[in-house]
């Protein structure tokens, strides 16, 4: 007689897997595709831009490329472990701290880290300028290598305030719990156009650094790295990276502000 597995065992196993594999997302792409982590939320212009860009790259590579948002710190963990297949955009030096990830050499874009404040007297230019202001309290986003690796060398730990996302950083700023918030300018510009922040008086205090942004793939996809790099180079030659950038800008309602460059990205995409 054929035996059936009791229903309570199947339910127990299903629940148990969620505890054993808390990072897992069983809706991820099949074996023929890629799932890349993105550190900007789905509603942002940056996520929309990445979506257009990687859809195009996927078509040219003949595979499905899915993007999923994760907070930066979590994205680092799951991409390093190979739970997702890589990350859509991280700075050039990111691989040095994540040995299982391989940088795609052709850049996606350039990127600016900037400082924002409510205090008009705070004027900054480069990382070291933060040291010139006494008792300054600085907020930054956890898991963002460009800030996480630099700020602890410049600011006393008691005066650093990490947050999990850009929105919370700006909330701390308008509540005056921090003096300065440092993050990627593109991430901040998105939130400054929303109703909650557009009239809050937040100003750019200065640029900290300019970096290049690259895709990273887990080492299990090593053979794809040069192919993806060549494809990114082709998109740049055909001006498609910039085209998709402006498409994302135009399709986002919050960009009706008259700004020439709403995402705050350098003109050399």
C-alpha positions as CSV (number, residue, x, y, z in Angstrom):
1,X,0.0,0.0,0.0
2,X,1.3,3.5,-0.9
3,X,2.3,5.5,2.1
4,X,1.7,9.3,2.3
5,X,3.7,11.8,4.2
6,X,1.6,13.2,7.1
7,X,0.5,16.8,6.5
8,X,1.9,17.9,9.8
9,X,5.4,16.8,8.7
10,X,5.2,18.8,5.5
11,X,4.1,21.9,7.3
12,X,6.8,21.5,9.9
13,X,9.4,21.1,7.2
14,X,8.2,24.2,5.5
15,X,8.4,26.3,8.7
16,X,11.8,24.8,9.6
17,X,13.3,25.8,6.3
18,X,12.4,29.5,6.9
19,X,14.5,29.4,10.1
20,X,17.4,27.4,8.7
21,X,17.5,29.6,5.5
22,X,16.3,33.0,6.6
23,X,17.8,34.7,3.5
24,X,16.2,32.5,1.0
25,X,13.6,33.7,-1.5
26,X,12.1,30.8,-3.3
27,X,10.7,33.0,-6.0
28,X,14.1,33.9,-7.3
29,X,15.2,33.3,-10.9
30,X,15.7,29.8,-12.2
31,X,19.0,28.3,-12.9
32,X,19.2,30.1,-16.3
33,X,19.0,33.6,-14.9
34,X,20.5,35.9,-12.4
35,X,19.2,37.7,-9.3
36,X,21.2,40.8,-8.4
37,X,20.8,42.8,-5.1
38,X,20.1,46.5,-5.3
39,X,20.7,48.7,-2.3
40,X,18.1,51.4,-3.4
41,X,14.4,50.8,-2.7
42,X,12.0,49.8,-5.5
43,X,10.3,53.2,-5.5
44,X,13.5,55.2,-6.2
45,X,14.5,56.5,-9.6
46,X,17.8,54.7,-9.2
47,X,16.1,51.3,-8.9
48,X,13.9,52.1,-12.0
49,X,17.1,53.0,-14.0
50,X,18.8,49.8,-13.0
51,X,15.7,47.9,-14.0
52,X,15.8,49.3,-17.6
53,X,19.6,48.8,-17.8
54,X,19.7,45.2,-16.6
55,X,16.6,44.2,-18.7
56,X,18.6,45.4,-21.7
57,X,21.7,43.5,-20.6
58,X,19.6,40.4,-20.0
59,X,18.2,40.5,-23.5
60,X,21.6,40.8,-25.0
61,X,23.0,37.9,-22.9
62,X,19.9,35.8,-23.5
63,X,19.0,35.4,-19.8
64,X,16.6,36.8,-17.3
65,X,18.2,39.2,-14.8
66,X,16.0,40.0,-11.8
67,X,16.7,42.8,-9.3
68,X,15.7,42.7,-5.7
69,X,16.1,45.3,-3.0
70,X,18.1,44.5,0.1
71,X,19.6,46.9,2.7
72,X,23.3,47.3,1.9
73,X,24.6,45.3,4.8
74,X,22.3,42.4,4.1
75,X,23.1,42.6,0.4
76,X,26.8,42.1,1.2
77,X,26.1,39.0,3.2
78,X,23.8,37.2,0.8
79,X,25.8,38.1,-2.3
80,X,29.1,36.9,-0.7
81,X,27.4,33.6,0.2
82,X,26.0,33.2,-3.3
83,X,22.4,33.3,-2.1
84,X,21.9,35.9,-4.8
85,X,24.1,36.0,-7.9
86,X,25.7,39.4,-7.3
87,X,25.0,43.1,-6.9
88,X,23.8,45.6,-9.5
89,X,26.0,48.5,-8.4
90,X,28.8,49.0,-5.9
91,X,32.0,51.1,-5.8
92,X,35.2,50.0,-7.4
93,X,36.9,49.0,-4.1
94,X,34.0,46.9,-2.9
95,X,35.5,43.6,-4.0
96,X,38.4,44.0,-1.6
97,X,36.1,43.5,1.3
98,X,34.0,40.8,-0.4
99,X,36.4,38.1,-1.7
100,X,33.7,35.9,-3.3
101,X,32.5,38.7,-5.6
102,X,34.2,39.6,-8.9
103,X,34.0,43.1,-10.3
104,X,32.7,43.7,-13.8
105,X,35.4,46.0,-15.1
106,X,33.4,48.3,-17.3
107,X,31.7,50.8,-15.0
108,X,27.9,51.3,-14.8
109,X,28.3,55.0,-13.9
110,X,30.2,57.4,-11.8
111,X,28.9,58.3,-8.3
112,X,29.2,61.2,-5.8
113,X,29.3,60.8,-2.1
114,X,28.0,64.1,-0.6
115,X,27.2,65.6,2.8
116,X,23.8,67.1,3.7
117,X,22.9,69.4,6.6
118,X,20.4,71.9,7.9
119,X,23.1,74.2,9.1
120,X,24.2,76.7,6.4
121,X,27.4,77.4,8.2
122,X,28.7,73.9,7.6
123,X,30.7,73.9,4.3
124,X,32.6,70.8,3.4
125,X,35.0,69.7,0.6
126,X,36.3,66.1,0.8
127,X,36.4,63.6,3.6
128,X,39.2,65.4,5.6
129,X,37.1,68.6,5.9
130,X,34.9,66.8,8.4
131,X,37.7,66.9,10.9
132,X,37.7,70.7,10.8
133,X,34.3,71.0,12.6
134,X,34.4,70.3,16.3
135,X,31.9,67.9,17.9
136,X,30.1,67.2,14.6
137,X,27.7,64.2,14.7
138,X,27.6,62.4,11.4
139,X,25.0,59.9,10.1
140,X,25.7,57.4,7.4
141,X,24.2,54.2,5.8
142,X,25.3,50.8,7.1
143,X,26.8,48.6,4.5
144,X,27.9,51.4,2.1
145,X,31.6,50.8,1.7
146,X,32.4,54.3,0.5
147,X,31.3,55.8,3.9
148,X,31.7,52.9,6.3
149,X,35.4,52.4,5.5
150,X,36.3,56.1,5.8
151,X,34.2,57.8,8.5
152,X,35.4,55.8,11.5
153,X,39.0,57.0,10.7
154,X,37.9,60.7,10.8
155,X,35.1,60.9,13.4
156,X,35.0,59.6,17.0
157,X,32.8,56.6,17.2
158,X,30.5,58.4,19.7
159,X,29.8,61.0,17.1
160,X,28.8,58.5,14.3
161,X,25.3,57.4,13.9
162,X,24.6,54.5,11.4
163,X,21.2,53.9,9.9
164,X,19.8,51.1,7.7
165,X,18.5,53.3,4.9
166,X,18.6,56.8,3.5
167,X,15.1,57.8,4.6
168,X,16.0,57.2,8.2
169,X,19.2,59.2,7.9
170,X,17.3,62.2,6.6
171,X,14.7,61.8,9.3
172,X,17.5,61.9,11.9
173,X,18.7,65.1,10.2
174,X,15.4,67.0,10.4
175,X,15.0,65.9,14.0
176,X,18.4,67.4,14.6
177,X,19.8,64.2,16.1
178,X,22.7,64.5,13.7
179,X,24.5,67.5,12.2
180,X,25.4,66.0,8.8
181,X,24.2,63.0,6.8
182,X,26.6,61.5,4.3
183,X,25.4,59.1,1.5
184,X,25.4,58.7,-2.2
185,X,24.0,61.9,-3.7
186,X,21.6,60.0,-6.0
187,X,20.0,58.2,-3.0
188,X,19.5,61.5,-1.1
189,X,18.2,63.5,-4.1
190,X,15.4,61.1,-4.5
191,X,14.1,61.6,-1.0
192,X,14.6,65.4,-1.1
193,X,12.0,65.6,-3.9
194,X,9.3,63.9,-1.7
195,X,6.7,65.9,0.2
196,X,8.2,65.0,3.5
197,X,11.6,66.5,2.8
198,X,11.4,69.0,-0.1
199,X,10.7,72.0,2.2
200,X,12.7,70.7,5.2
201,X,15.6,73.1,4.5
202,X,18.2,70.3,3.9
203,X,21.1,71.6,1.9
204,X,24.1,70.0,0.3
205,X,27.2,70.9,2.5
206,X,29.7,69.6,0.0
207,X,31.1,66.6,-2.0
208,X,33.1,64.0,-0.2
209,X,34.4,61.9,-3.1
210,X,33.7,60.7,-6.6
211,X,33.8,57.0,-7.4
212,X,32.9,54.6,-10.2
213,X,30.1,52.1,-9.8
214,X,30.4,48.5,-11.1
215,X,28.3,45.3,-11.2
216,X,29.6,42.5,-9.1
217,X,29.0,38.8,-9.7
218,X,29.5,35.9,-7.4
219,X,32.6,33.8,-8.3
220,X,30.3,30.9,-9.4
221,X,29.5,33.1,-12.4
222,X,33.1,33.9,-13.2
223,X,32.7,33.0,-16.9
224,X,29.9,35.7,-17.3
225,X,32.1,38.6,-16.0
226,X,33.9,39.4,-19.3
227,X,30.7,39.0,-21.3
228,X,28.8,41.4,-19.1
229,X,31.7,43.9,-19.1
230,X,31.7,43.9,-22.9
231,X,27.9,44.3,-23.1
232,X,28.1,47.3,-20.7
233,X,30.7,48.8,-22.9
234,X,28.5,48.4,-25.9
235,X,25.6,50.1,-24.2
236,X,27.8,53.0,-23.3
237,X,29.0,53.4,-26.9
238,X,25.3,53.4,-28.1
239,X,24.4,56.0,-25.4
240,X,21.9,53.6,-23.9
241,X,23.0,53.9,-20.3
242,X,22.3,57.6,-20.4
243,X,19.1,57.0,-22.4
244,X,17.7,54.7,-19.7
245,X,18.8,57.2,-17.0
246,X,16.7,59.9,-18.5
247,X,13.8,57.6,-19.1
248,X,13.8,56.7,-15.4
249,X,13.9,60.4,-14.6
250,X,11.0,61.4,-16.9
251,X,8.8,58.6,-15.7
252,X,9.1,59.5,-12.0
253,X,6.5,62.1,-11.0
254,X,8.7,63.7,-8.4
255,X,11.1,65.0,-11.0
256,X,8.8,67.9,-12.0
257,X,11.1,70.2,-10.2
258,X,13.0,71.9,-13.0
259,X,16.3,70.3,-11.9
260,X,18.7,69.6,-14.7
261,X,20.0,66.4,-13.0
262,X,17.4,65.1,-10.5
263,X,19.3,62.0,-9.6
264,X,22.4,64.0,-8.7
265,X,24.6,61.7,-10.9
266,X,27.7,63.0,-12.7
267,X,27.1,63.8,-16.4
268,X,29.5,61.1,-17.4
269,X,27.3,58.1,-17.0
